[in-house]
Amino acid sequence: MRPDVLQQLDVNRRGRVGRRELLKSVVALTGGYTAAHLFLANSALAAMSPAQETQSANVDVETVHYPSEESSIEAYLAKPKGTGTFPAVMVIHENRGLTDQFKDVTRRFAAAGFIAMAPDLLSRVGGMAKMDTPADATRALNQLPPDATVNDLKAGFDFLSKYSGVDAAKVSVVGFAWGSWRTFLLAEAVPNIYRAVVFYGSTPTDGLQNIHAPVLAHYAQFDFRTTGNAILIQDTMKKLGKKFTYYVYPNTYSTFFDDMGTQRYDADASKLAWTRTLDFLRSNS
């Protein structure tokens, strides 16, 4: 390992820098995200980030399991410290599985005052822990029947709604890319979802008339595969009498919100989308 990298990492460790800041430091020192992730994966420092971040964010985390058909689904759950009743959010990961990025997003929701849960939708095939690479996770997820993953999400929504401390009337869903399409399907199937948020993902062509929850969508300007459909979706939802709001973030690409695994991350767009998401989830209108 390069001495300059180790020296800087030691400064980060003693300064208790969070994983995002640590990753940025390693990227600067190693020259890229791939090299940085490989370095951290082989460093004992990689194990320090979850505990430090949850402690600094004043949240508690745990692994939970809930039944879905013949399977047991594992999920990552984060909640504010202390007692009380809180709104809740279910986080639906993208097609790379339940990575550290989505665990971090789950903790961020908890730090913002939500009980948040991210199901591992690879649980039917052994879970994310059985995947050697993100590509393995993508292949495994693509082989799962869409109905099965939606059923696992429906069971997860029911579990989260009944979880201690959750305000069952305010349970929302937030999906990313691959998870966005499933967010729409879940909103079609579960009428009591409070709010639904999607990040740069596809939209089903059928069933939108069954959605009861207001929907907020974040799109990237240069994501030509999905962003071009935003106006059509808006017109369709309006004709159906549904609440749909979308934003297009200039000069961004799909995954602009991912600050751990892609060079397409855009800090300004990510911050604005996060603020809009929290305001939307907290709204009573």
Buried (B, 14 or more C-beta within 10 A) or exposed (E): EEEEBBEBBEEBBEEBBBBBBBBBBBBEBBEEBEBBBEBBEEBEBBEBBBEBBBEEBEBBBEEBEBEBEEBEBBBBBBBBEEEEEBBBBBBBBBBBBBBBBBBBBBBBBBBBBBBBBBBBBBBBBEBBEEBEEBEBBBEBBEEBEEEBBBBBBBBBBBBBBEBEEBBBEBBBBBBBBBBBBBBBBBBBBBEEBBBBBBBBBBBBEEEBEBBBBBBBBBBBBBBEEBBEBBEEBBEBBEEEEBBBEBEBBEEBBBBBBBBBBBEBBBEEBBEBBBEBBBEBBBEEE
